[in-house]
Amino acid sequence: MNTSIKTIITLLILVVTLQSCNQDKTLQTFYVDNELSPGFTSLDVPVSMLQIDEESLTEEQLEAYESIEKLSLIAFVLDDNNKAQMDIEYAKVKTILKNPKYEELMRGGNSTDGKFVIKCIADGDDVEEFILFGNSNTQGFGVIRVLGDDMNFNKIAELAKVLQGSDIENSPLEKFSGFFK
């Protein structure tokens, strides 16, 4: 009887362990695997560093601003020697973002200059994470993860208008802006 209980507990622990080991790559694992790799540049930006005057925001924009915790950015910077490596890394991100948990919200751009896509991980109207994935045919590609609690797409879109009017050139986001034009 004791042996049966030990066997059942051991099997239960094994099953739980195997279930928790997700074999699918995620953006988080891509960040961790590549943040210090040659060709990549990365940055975590608390929302407070965006230099937004909170007093100038509407109530809806302020609510969106307060729902954001941080921006997590990674980019592969293209140069004359790493085009093949960039293509490999770009394909990895595209594969990750094909996972159905990433809901597509919008895409744009063109094949001449580059393309972008905006995706999210959401539960109804409450968004856990926005993902902006863009490439430039001359600069490389970048991924921006907007992380927060109970974010809302419409409110974040309003906040994006404020960001467009802000001084991106003098913020930590400057080196990433070329991937999303």
C-alpha positions in Angstrom: 0.0 0.0 0.0 2.8 2.4 0.9 4.6 1.6 -2.4 1.4 2.4 -4.4 1.0 5.8 -2.7 4.6 6.6 -3.3 4.3 5.6 -7.0 1.1 7.6 -7.4 2.7 10.7 -5.8 5.9 10.3 -8.0 3.8 10.0 -11.1 1.7 13.0 -10.2 4.8 15.1 -9.6 6.3 13.9 -12.9 3.0 14.8 -14.8 2.9 18.2 -13.2 6.6 18.8 -14.0 6.1 17.8 -17.6 3.0 19.9 -18.0 4.8 23.0 -16.7 7.6 22.6 -19.2 6.2 24.4 -22.2 8.2 23.5 -25.3 6.9 26.4 -27.3 9.2 29.4 -27.6 7.8 32.7 -26.3 8.8 36.3 -26.8 10.1 36.3 -23.2 12.5 33.4 -23.9 13.5 35.0 -27.2 14.4 38.2 -25.2 16.3 36.3 -22.6 18.2 34.2 -25.2 19.2 37.1 -27.3 19.4 40.3 -25.2 23.2 40.0 -25.0 23.8 38.3 -28.4 25.8 40.0 -31.1 23.7 42.1 -33.4 21.0 42.7 -30.8 20.2 45.7 -28.6 17.7 45.6 -25.8 16.2 47.9 -23.3 13.5 47.8 -20.6 11.9 51.2 -20.1 9.6 52.0 -17.1 6.7 54.0 -18.4 7.9 57.0 -16.2 10.8 57.4 -18.6 8.6 58.2 -21.5 8.6 61.8 -20.3 4.9 62.3 -20.6 3.3 65.3 -18.8 0.5 63.5 -16.9 -1.3 66.8 -16.3 -1.8 67.3 -20.0 -3.5 63.9 -20.5 -7.3 63.4 -20.7 -8.9 61.1 -18.1 -8.9 58.2 -20.6 -5.3 58.8 -21.6 -4.2 59.0 -18.0 -6.0 55.7 -17.2 -4.2 54.1 -20.2 -0.9 55.5 -19.0 -1.3 54.2 -15.5 -2.2 50.7 -16.8 1.2 50.4 -18.5 4.1 49.1 -16.3 7.0 49.0 -18.7 8.1 48.7 -22.3 10.5 45.8 -23.1 12.4 46.3 -26.3 14.7 44.2 -28.4 16.1 44.9 -31.9 18.4 43.2 -34.3 20.5 45.9 -35.9 21.3 45.1 -39.6 24.8 45.7 -40.9 26.8 44.6 -43.9 27.9 41.3 -42.2 24.8 40.0 -40.5 21.9 39.8 -43.1 21.7 36.0 -43.0 21.6 36.0 -39.2 19.0 38.7 -39.2 16.8 36.6 -41.5 17.1 33.7 -39.1 16.2 35.7 -36.0 13.4 37.5 -37.9 11.9 34.1 -38.9 12.1 33.0 -35.2 10.0 36.0 -34.0 7.5 35.5 -36.8 7.1 31.8 -35.8 6.6 32.8 -32.2 3.9 35.3 -33.1 2.0 32.7 -35.2 0.9 31.2 -31.8 -2.9 31.8 -31.5 -2.5 33.4 -28.1 -1.1 36.5 -29.9 -4.2 38.1 -31.4 -3.5 40.4 -34.4 -4.9 43.9 -34.1 -3.4 45.7 -37.0 -0.7 45.4 -39.7 0.8 47.9 -42.1 3.8 49.0 -44.1 5.1 47.8 -47.4 7.7 45.5 -48.9 9.9 48.4 -50.0 10.4 50.1 -46.6 9.4 47.5 -44.1 6.3 46.1 -42.4 4.8 46.2 -38.9 2.2 44.2 -37.0 0.5 44.9 -33.7 -0.7 42.0 -31.6 -1.9 41.4 -28.1 -2.5 38.8 -25.5 -5.9 39.6 -24.1 -8.8 38.2 -22.1 -11.8 40.0 -23.6 -11.2 43.8 -23.4 -8.5 43.5 -20.8 -5.1 43.3 -22.5 -2.1 41.8 -20.6 0.5 42.6 -23.3 0.7 44.5 -26.6 3.4 43.5 -29.1 4.7 45.8 -31.8 6.8 43.9 -34.3 8.4 45.9 -37.1 11.1 45.6 -39.6 13.0 48.0 -41.8 14.7 46.7 -44.9 17.7 49.0 -44.1 17.9 48.8 -40.3 16.8 45.4 -39.1 13.8 44.5 -37.0 12.5 45.4 -33.5 10.0 44.0 -31.0 8.4 46.2 -28.4 6.4 44.5 -25.6 4.0 46.9 -23.8 3.4 45.2 -20.4 0.8 46.2 -17.9 -2.4 45.3 -16.1 -5.9 45.6 -17.6 -4.8 47.7 -20.5 -7.5 48.5 -23.1 -6.7 48.9 -26.8 -8.9 51.9 -27.4 -7.4 53.8 -24.5 -3.8 52.8 -25.5 -4.6 54.1 -29.0 -5.5 57.4 -27.5 -2.2 57.4 -25.5 -0.3 56.5 -28.7 -1.4 59.9 -30.1 0.2 61.6 -27.2 3.4 59.6 -27.7 3.5 60.6 -31.4 3.6 64.2 -30.4 6.2 63.7 -27.7 10.0 64.1 -28.1 11.0 60.5 -29.0 14.4 61.7 -30.3 15.4 62.6 -26.7 14.0 59.4 -25.1 15.3 55.9 -24.6 13.0 54.9 -27.5 14.9 56.8 -30.1 17.0 53.9 -31.4 13.9 51.8 -31.8 11.7 54.3 -33.7 13.2 53.5 -37.1 11.6 50.0 -37.1 8.1 51.4 -36.9 7.9 54.2 -39.3 
